[in-house]
Amino acid sequence: MNHNQAMTLIGTAVAVVFALTVIFVRLRAGKRPTNARKILIPPVAMSTGFLMYVFPFTREPVLYALAAMCAGCLFSYPLIATSHFYVGEDGIYLKRSRAFIYILLGLLVVRIALHSLVENYVDVYQTGSLFFCLAFGMLVPWRIAMYVRYRRLVNQQVEHAMS
């Protein structure tokens, strides 16, 4: 096994572990009320990943990065469509969706399939940074949509309490 194959295998394994972790965390999150911080911290924390661009070998052409971000925005739509909130006794909860798990698993399959294709055009490090851009492009619109829905419910609760 050459270096690129080993890196691809490691990257795929990390993606699988990451996807399974997200599914597990998401399933547990529905048991506790949410707040703005829980919605907004993931994209802020993930943004530190852009520090990888300090290293020249991770840099790819800007148009590639923009295309990856745009693809991520498109992939965020199913997540946005299946993420809903409801008001519980002690707060606002994220409603679980069975589709969420299948969407994440489907995105993982697409990621693995695209990885082989993309790796034909850029090296393994640039492939990793492109998929980071794709993931970030998917996370940000999803979390913004969640935050907007959350604020709408909070405002409705305030209006209801005032009337």
SULQUIJO-V137853 format. One record per helix or strand of 3 or more residues. SS is the DSSP state (helix for helix, strand for strand). FROM is the first residue (numbers start at 1). LEN is the number of residues. If there is no record, write none. Layout:
# SULQUIJO-V137853
SS | FROM | LEN
SS | FROM | LEN
This chain:
# SULQUIJO-V137853
helix | 3 | 27
helix | 36 | 19
helix | 56 | 3
helix | 62 | 21
strand | 84 | 5
strand | 91 | 5
helix | 98 | 21
helix | 124 | 39
